[in-house]
Amino acid sequence: MFRNARIAVIVPAYNEAEHIGLVLRSVPEYVDHVLVVDDGSHDATAQHASTVGDRRVRVIRHASNLGVGKALCSGYRAAFATGADVVAVMAGDGQMHPDDLANLLEPVVAGRADYAKGDRLSHPDVLVRMPFTRWLGNHVLSCWTRLATGLRVQDSQCGYTALHRRAAERLAWDELWHGYGYPNDLLGRLAQAGLCVRDVAVRPVYADETSGIGLRHALVVIPFVLARVALRRAKLALATRSASARLGRQLPAASALALAVNDAPLPPHEG
């Protein structure tokens, strides 16, 4: 447990046989459950995860590759079913440093946030550790995400996150985007639910792993997801204004009725 809260970690993985063992052995001891979601891997990811020798580890397998968003949805359902109060996400490629997990969990466990999100772009060594193209792309996508969601997130694409059970219960998991763009869609839905999202600085970690996000995702898929988020936000704002306008029209009539009742003469006393 972490400060009297039960913690589960989801590890989404697709063809991560080379890294998954190291990732699982690095999960801090205070974590109660570790759920690896093998999203239709073609290599030995599931086998390596199953034989890591940690009783906390459970492997969930998708028969085919359904996308990182779908993998995380499966993981969240299974993780909260264990009784976890907070569920964190650590990638199967080792890009998330385990020493940063406590700082990520702290505001969520303390009740200062419903969802904490890693922020690599604010780390002092970001320009040294993160390839320039990724640094630039993350800044652009984060700017678009701020515009679409209204949230002041600095690193929208960072998958190192922590979510409280109370926030998870307010989200429609089946409606979330299932592929790349999932973090952006989730941020939009958190904002529309009025939940508190907080950035936490984490270190950028890059080695020999290969990013699954290509130009098509960055230039087409994620902008499309953000357009959907912005449209939902606009519809919600319009519905709220319409409801306020209707209420405003009803209030004068209700006030006049109340005034008329208050000014009416009292009935004669009988007794």
C-alpha positions as CSV (number, residue, x, y, z in Angstrom):
1,M,0.0,0.0,0.0
2,F,1.0,3.6,-0.5
3,R,-0.1,5.9,2.3
4,N,-3.0,3.6,3.2
5,A,-4.2,3.4,-0.4
6,R,-4.3,0.2,-2.4
7,I,-2.3,0.7,-5.7
8,A,-2.5,-1.2,-8.9
9,V,-0.2,-0.7,-12.0
10,I,-1.3,-1.5,-15.5
11,V,1.4,-2.4,-18.0
12,P,0.1,-2.3,-21.6
13,A,2.5,-4.2,-23.9
14,Y,2.7,-5.1,-27.5
15,N,5.7,-7.1,-28.7
16,E,7.7,-6.0,-25.6
17,A,9.4,-9.4,-24.8
18,E,12.8,-7.7,-24.7
19,H,11.8,-5.1,-22.1
20,I,8.8,-6.5,-20.1
21,G,10.9,-8.5,-17.6
22,L,13.0,-5.5,-16.6
23,V,9.9,-3.3,-16.3
24,L,8.0,-5.7,-14.0
25,R,11.1,-6.3,-11.8
26,S,11.3,-2.5,-11.4
27,V,7.7,-2.0,-10.0
28,P,8.0,-0.6,-6.4
29,E,7.2,-2.9,-3.5
30,Y,4.3,-0.7,-2.3
31,V,2.3,-1.6,-5.4
32,D,-0.3,-4.2,-4.6
33,H,-1.2,-5.5,-8.1
34,V,0.5,-5.4,-11.5
35,L,-1.7,-6.2,-14.5
36,V,0.1,-6.8,-17.8
37,V,-2.2,-6.4,-20.8
38,D,-0.7,-8.2,-23.8
39,D,-2.4,-6.6,-26.7
40,G,-2.1,-9.4,-29.2
41,S,1.7,-9.6,-29.2
42,H,3.4,-11.8,-31.8
43,D,6.5,-12.4,-29.6
44,A,6.9,-13.9,-26.1
45,T,5.7,-10.9,-24.2
46,A,3.1,-12.8,-22.2
47,Q,5.4,-15.7,-21.4
48,H,8.1,-13.5,-20.1
49,A,5.7,-11.6,-18.0
50,S,4.2,-14.8,-16.6
51,T,7.5,-16.2,-15.5
52,V,9.0,-13.0,-13.9
53,G,8.4,-14.6,-10.5
54,D,6.3,-11.9,-8.9
55,R,3.0,-13.0,-7.3
56,R,1.5,-9.5,-7.8
57,V,1.7,-10.0,-11.6
58,R,-1.3,-11.1,-13.7
59,V,-1.3,-11.3,-17.4
60,I,-4.4,-10.4,-19.5
61,R,-4.2,-11.4,-23.2
62,H,-6.0,-9.9,-26.2
63,A,-6.3,-12.4,-29.0
64,S,-5.5,-9.7,-31.5
65,N,-4.1,-6.2,-31.4
66,L,-6.9,-3.9,-30.4
67,G,-5.0,-0.7,-29.8
68,V,-3.3,0.9,-26.7
69,G,-6.6,2.6,-25.6
70,K,-8.5,-0.7,-25.6
71,A,-5.6,-2.4,-23.7
72,L,-5.8,0.3,-21.1
73,C,-9.5,0.0,-20.8
74,S,-9.1,-3.7,-20.1
75,G,-6.4,-3.0,-17.6
76,Y,-8.4,-0.4,-15.7
77,R,-11.4,-2.6,-15.4
78,A,-9.3,-5.5,-14.1
79,A,-7.2,-3.3,-11.8
80,F,-10.2,-1.6,-10.1
81,A,-11.8,-5.0,-9.7
82,T,-8.9,-6.0,-7.4
83,G,-10.1,-3.3,-5.0
84,A,-7.4,-0.7,-5.9
85,D,-8.0,2.9,-4.9
86,V,-5.6,4.3,-7.5
87,V,-4.4,2.8,-10.7
88,A,-1.2,3.9,-12.4
89,V,0.1,3.1,-15.9
90,M,3.7,2.2,-16.7
91,A,4.6,1.3,-20.3
92,G,5.9,-2.1,-21.2
93,D,8.9,-0.6,-23.0
94,G,10.6,0.8,-19.9
95,Q,10.1,4.5,-20.7
96,M,8.7,5.3,-17.3
97,H,11.1,5.5,-14.4
98,P,9.8,3.6,-11.3
99,D,11.3,6.2,-9.0
100,D,8.8,8.8,-10.3
101,L,5.8,6.7,-9.4
102,A,5.5,7.9,-5.8
103,N,5.4,11.6,-6.9
104,L,2.7,10.7,-9.5
105,L,0.6,8.9,-6.9
106,E,0.9,11.5,-4.1
107,P,-1.5,14.2,-5.3
108,V,-4.2,11.5,-6.2
109,V,-3.9,9.6,-2.9
110,A,-3.9,12.9,-1.0
111,G,-7.1,14.0,-2.7
112,R,-5.6,17.0,-4.5
113,A,-6.2,15.5,-8.0
114,D,-8.4,12.9,-9.6
115,Y,-5.9,12.2,-12.3
116,A,-2.2,12.9,-12.3
117,K,-0.3,13.0,-15.6
118,G,3.5,12.8,-16.1
119,D,5.1,15.9,-17.5
120,R,8.4,15.2,-19.3
121,L,8.6,18.6,-21.0
122,S,9.1,20.4,-17.7
123,H,12.0,18.2,-16.6
124,P,15.3,20.2,-16.6
125,D,17.1,17.5,-18.7
126,V,14.4,17.2,-21.4
127,L,16.4,18.6,-24.2
128,V,19.3,16.3,-23.4
129,R,17.3,13.1,-23.0
130,M,14.4,13.5,-25.4
131,P,15.0,13.5,-29.2
132,F,14.3,16.9,-30.7
133,T,11.6,15.7,-33.1
134,R,9.7,14.2,-30.2
135,W,10.2,17.3,-28.0
136,L,8.8,19.5,-30.8
137,G,5.9,17.1,-31.7
138,N,4.9,16.8,-28.0
139,H,4.9,20.6,-27.6
140,V,2.6,20.9,-30.7
141,L,0.2,18.2,-29.7
142,S,0.1,19.5,-26.1
143,C,-0.8,22.9,-27.4
144,W,-3.6,21.5,-29.5
145,T,-4.8,19.5,-26.5
146,R,-5.0,22.5,-24.3
147,L,-7.1,24.3,-26.9
148,A,-9.4,21.3,-27.3
149,T,-9.9,20.4,-23.6
150,G,-9.4,23.7,-21.8
151,L,-6.9,21.9,-19.5
152,R,-3.5,23.4,-18.7
153,V,-1.6,20.1,-19.4
154,Q,2.0,20.5,-20.4
155,D,2.7,17.0,-21.9
156,S,-0.5,15.6,-23.2
157,Q,1.2,12.5,-24.8
158,C,2.9,11.2,-21.7
159,G,1.3,7.9,-20.7
160,Y,2.7,7.8,-17.1
161,T,-0.5,8.5,-15.2
162,A,-2.5,7.8,-12.0
163,L,-6.3,7.6,-11.8
164,H,-8.5,7.5,-8.7
165,R,-11.4,5.1,-8.4
166,R,-13.9,8.0,-7.9
167,A,-12.8,9.5,-11.3
168,A,-12.9,6.1,-13.1
169,E,-16.5,5.6,-12.0
170,R,-17.6,8.8,-13.8
171,L,-16.1,7.8,-17.2
172,A,-17.8,5.9,-20.0
173,W,-15.0,3.4,-20.8
174,D,-16.6,1.8,-23.8
175,E,-16.8,5.2,-25.5
176,L,-13.1,6.0,-25.2
177,W,-10.9,6.1,-28.3
178,H,-9.1,2.8,-28.6
179,G,-6.0,3.6,-30.5
180,Y,-3.3,6.3,-30.5
181,G,-5.0,9.5,-29.4
182,Y,-6.4,7.7,-26.4
183,P,-4.6,10.1,-23.9
184,N,-6.1,13.1,-25.6
185,D,-9.6,11.7,-25.6
186,L,-9.4,10.7,-22.0
187,L,-8.2,14.2,-21.0
188,G,-11.2,15.7,-22.8
189,R,-13.6,13.4,-21.0
190,L,-12.0,14.1,-17.6
191,A,-12.3,17.9,-18.3
192,Q,-16.0,17.5,-19.3
193,A,-16.7,15.5,-16.1
194,G,-15.3,18.4,-14.1
195,L,-12.5,16.3,-12.7
196,C,-9.2,17.7,-11.4
197,V,-6.1,16.9,-13.6
198,R,-2.6,17.7,-12.3
199,D,0.8,17.6,-14.0
200,V,3.7,16.0,-12.2
201,A,7.2,16.4,-13.6
202,V,8.8,13.0,-14.5
203,R,12.1,12.2,-16.2
204,P,12.2,11.5,-19.9
205,V,13.6,7.9,-20.5
206,Y,14.8,6.9,-24.0
207,A,16.9,3.9,-25.0
208,D,16.5,1.5,-27.9
209,E,12.7,1.4,-27.8
210,T,10.8,2.3,-31.0
211,S,7.8,4.7,-30.8
212,G,4.6,3.4,-32.3
213,I,3.4,6.9,-33.1
214,G,4.2,7.8,-36.7
215,L,3.4,10.8,-38.9
216,R,-0.1,9.5,-39.7
217,H,-0.9,9.4,-36.0
218,A,0.6,12.8,-35.3
219,L,-0.8,14.6,-38.3
220,V,-4.1,12.8,-38.8
221,V,-5.3,10.5,-36.0
222,I,-4.6,12.7,-33.0
223,P,-5.9,15.9,-34.6
224,F,-9.1,14.0,-35.5
225,V,-9.5,12.9,-31.9
226,L,-8.9,16.4,-30.6
227,A,-11.5,17.8,-33.1
228,R,-14.0,15.3,-31.6
229,V,-13.0,16.5,-28.1
230,A,-13.4,20.1,-29.1
231,L,-16.8,19.4,-30.7
232,R,-18.1,17.6,-27.5
233,R,-16.9,20.5,-25.4
234,A,-18.7,23.0,-27.7
235,K,-21.9,21.0,-27.6
236,L,-21.7,20.8,-23.8
237,A,-21.1,24.6,-23.5
238,L,-24.1,25.3,-25.8
239,A,-26.3,22.9,-23.9
240,T,-25.3,24.6,-20.6
241,R,-26.0,28.1,-22.0
242,S,-29.4,26.9,-23.3
243,A,-30.3,25.5,-20.0
244,S,-29.2,28.7,-18.2
245,A,-31.3,30.8,-20.6
246,R,-34.4,28.6,-20.0
247,L,-33.9,28.9,-16.3
248,G,-33.5,32.6,-16.6
249,R,-36.8,32.9,-18.4
250,Q,-38.5,30.8,-15.8
251,L,-37.2,32.7,-12.8
252,P,-39.0,36.0,-13.4
253,A,-42.4,34.2,-13.8
254,A,-41.7,32.2,-10.6
255,S,-40.6,35.4,-8.8
256,A,-43.8,37.2,-9.9
257,L,-45.9,34.2,-8.6
258,A,-44.2,34.2,-5.3
259,L,-44.7,38.0,-5.0
260,A,-48.4,37.7,-5.8
261,V,-48.8,34.9,-3.2
262,N,-47.0,36.9,-0.5
263,D,-49.0,40.1,-1.3
264,A,-52.4,38.3,-1.3
265,P,-54.7,39.2,1.7
266,L,-54.9,36.7,4.5
267,P,-58.2,34.8,4.8
268,P,-60.5,35.9,7.7
269,H,-59.7,34.3,11.0
270,E,-62.2,31.7,12.1
271,G,-62.3,30.7,15.7
